[in-house]
């Protein structure tokens, strides 16, 4: 993981909000027809709806966070479900603390 890319990915309030919501998905999102909120992650469409943005806009935010390694995507049927990569987030925190 590149610290710079990860920091850039969370320098946007919407992307930071997504990470916060994904910390406790059952608190922030309704049950899904496909995919378990905890095990599989949250459907990108639910994230877009909660952000009050279009699906392509949400997808771009999610892509940036995923490319930084802070979330993972899982395909179920035609949908992509996202969840935090806690190991990567812990590593990022450790590297930031070490650098600063």
Secondary structure, 3 states (H helix, E strand, C coil): CCHHHHHHHCCCHHHHHHHHHHHCHHHHCCCCCCCCCCCCCEEHHHHHHHHCCCHHHHHHHHHHHHHCCCEEEEEECCEEEEEECHHHHHHHHHHHHHHC
